[in-house]
């Protein structure tokens, strides 16, 4: 509130100073530069002109532009300004006729020469009309720039709100998708090894704390994300058979940086979801490393058709699609994602390069 009030006061002060300079230069110093004293009638006319210009400036700036030009009524805006300009010049002509300005100015500059009435010189009327339209032009320009700035602020605010809403929606989709898969894995373990199932539940509870608290933030530490991935992989390993060969390369320690939470998980989760077969040998590769400010993730797995009759099985691909959308929103121009799923080896290959700080 204080900042807004200060900004308003500064704006008012700028307007006052600007009009003081314009009035001093155009209506005081310019006439005085001729070196001849002017009669009171002349200064009254200068005051009328100056007051008229100020009035039309703020009438145009505060009312007319808002109700015509910004409402797609441009012809009405132009007609009103044209008529107002003519009225402005008409008032000055009427004042000159009423006070006899031509004779007064003649006596001021040529006191020893008899006054002879002549046709009116419209040069000064045209000059005054141009000054009038300069005032309306400046007010229109200022209002248009302010309107553009305000519209741009609103657009950016709406875009930010839309992006935040979309990100929240995407995270809300990713989290249940992950837990559906994990709970299904634990359910499978209960029929094989109860102790392993208990251990898995403990790991899952630690992962849930991460999901509950870290995903509320826009950014989390890379070390926390790596700990989460470690827990996830260990949880997946509990149900794997000897037919599954893992090639896991994760850094034990990493130079700290910030990353969007649960951004990498869908790529890793996809390896275990679609790269394991109960009948054939399976190979899964997950390599993750940080070089400078770039994070490199490579995954590779054989493609097997899922035979699981589960909701998460039917929701195949949701995690990856949403993750690509999150990358677009959070890291525009700062990532490179290559997905190769058509090759002779029938492998699903992912290579992500992400610039992080």
QUITA-V104210 format. One record per backbone hydrogen bond with DSSP energy under -0.5 kcal/mol. CO is the residue of the C=O (numbers start at 1). NH is the residue of the N-H. If there is no record, write none. Layout:
co=[CO | CO]
nh=[NH | NH]
This chain:
co=[1 | 2 | 3 | 4 | 5 | 6 | 7 | 8 | 9 | 10 | 11 | 12 | 13 | 14 | 15 | 16 | 17 | 18 | 19 | 20 | 21 | 22 | 22 | 23 | 24 | 24 | 25 | 28 | 29 | 31 | 32 | 39 | 39 | 40 | 41 | 42 | 43 | 44 | 45 | 46 | 47 | 48 | 49 | 50 | 51 | 52 | 53 | 54 | 55 | 56 | 57 | 58 | 59 | 59 | 60 | 63 | 64 | 64 | 65 | 68 | 68 | 69 | 73 | 74 | 75 | 76 | 77 | 78 | 79 | 80 | 81 | 82 | 83 | 84 | 85 | 86 | 87 | 88 | 89 | 90 | 91 | 92 | 93 | 94 | 95 | 96 | 96 | 100 | 101 | 102 | 103 | 104 | 105 | 106 | 110 | 120 | 121 | 122 | 123 | 124 | 125 | 126 | 127 | 128 | 129 | 130 | 131 | 132 | 133 | 134 | 135 | 136 | 137 | 138 | 139 | 140 | 141 | 142 | 143 | 144 | 145 | 146 | 147 | 148 | 149 | 150 | 151 | 152 | 153 | 154 | 155 | 156 | 157 | 158 | 159 | 160 | 161 | 162 | 163 | 164 | 165 | 166 | 167 | 168 | 169 | 170 | 171 | 172 | 173 | 174 | 175 | 176 | 177 | 178 | 179 | 180 | 181 | 182 | 183 | 184 | 185 | 186 | 187 | 188 | 189 | 189 | 193 | 194 | 195 | 196 | 197 | 198 | 199 | 200 | 201 | 202 | 203 | 204 | 205 | 206 | 207 | 208 | 209 | 210 | 210 | 211 | 214 | 220 | 221 | 222 | 223 | 224 | 225 | 226 | 227 | 228 | 229 | 230 | 231 | 232 | 233 | 234 | 236 | 237 | 241 | 243 | 243 | 244 | 245 | 247 | 249 | 257 | 259 | 260 | 264 | 264 | 265 | 266 | 267 | 268 | 268 | 269 | 270 | 271 | 274 | 282 | 283 | 284 | 285 | 286 | 287 | 289 | 290 | 291 | 293 | 294 | 294 | 295 | 295 | 296 | 297 | 298 | 299 | 300 | 301 | 302 | 308 | 310 | 311 | 313 | 315 | 317 | 318 | 319 | 320 | 321 | 322 | 323 | 324 | 325 | 326 | 327 | 331 | 334 | 336 | 338 | 339 | 340 | 341 | 343 | 346 | 347 | 348 | 349 | 350 | 351 | 352 | 352 | 353 | 354 | 354]
nh=[5 | 6 | 7 | 8 | 9 | 10 | 11 | 12 | 13 | 14 | 15 | 16 | 17 | 18 | 19 | 20 | 21 | 22 | 23 | 24 | 25 | 26 | 27 | 27 | 28 | 29 | 30 | 32 | 33 | 34 | 35 | 42 | 43 | 44 | 45 | 46 | 47 | 48 | 49 | 50 | 51 | 52 | 53 | 54 | 55 | 56 | 57 | 58 | 59 | 60 | 61 | 62 | 63 | 64 | 65 | 67 | 68 | 69 | 70 | 71 | 73 | 72 | 77 | 78 | 79 | 80 | 81 | 82 | 83 | 84 | 85 | 86 | 87 | 88 | 89 | 90 | 91 | 92 | 93 | 94 | 95 | 96 | 97 | 98 | 99 | 100 | 101 | 104 | 105 | 106 | 107 | 108 | 109 | 110 | 113 | 122 | 124 | 126 | 127 | 128 | 129 | 130 | 131 | 132 | 133 | 134 | 135 | 136 | 137 | 138 | 139 | 140 | 141 | 142 | 143 | 144 | 145 | 146 | 147 | 148 | 149 | 150 | 151 | 152 | 153 | 154 | 155 | 156 | 157 | 158 | 159 | 160 | 161 | 162 | 163 | 164 | 165 | 166 | 167 | 168 | 169 | 170 | 171 | 172 | 173 | 174 | 175 | 176 | 177 | 178 | 179 | 180 | 181 | 182 | 183 | 184 | 185 | 186 | 187 | 188 | 189 | 190 | 191 | 191 | 192 | 193 | 197 | 198 | 199 | 200 | 201 | 202 | 203 | 204 | 205 | 206 | 207 | 208 | 209 | 210 | 211 | 212 | 213 | 214 | 215 | 215 | 217 | 259 | 225 | 226 | 227 | 228 | 229 | 230 | 231 | 232 | 233 | 234 | 235 | 236 | 237 | 238 | 239 | 240 | 244 | 245 | 282 | 246 | 284 | 286 | 288 | 222 | 220 | 263 | 267 | 268 | 269 | 270 | 271 | 271 | 272 | 273 | 274 | 275 | 304 | 245 | 302 | 247 | 300 | 249 | 298 | 296 | 292 | 294 | 356 | 291 | 296 | 297 | 354 | 289 | 352 | 287 | 350 | 285 | 348 | 304 | 310 | 314 | 315 | 316 | 318 | 321 | 322 | 323 | 324 | 325 | 326 | 327 | 328 | 329 | 330 | 331 | 334 | 355 | 353 | 351 | 341 | 349 | 343 | 346 | 303 | 349 | 301 | 340 | 299 | 338 | 297 | 354 | 336 | 295 | 356]
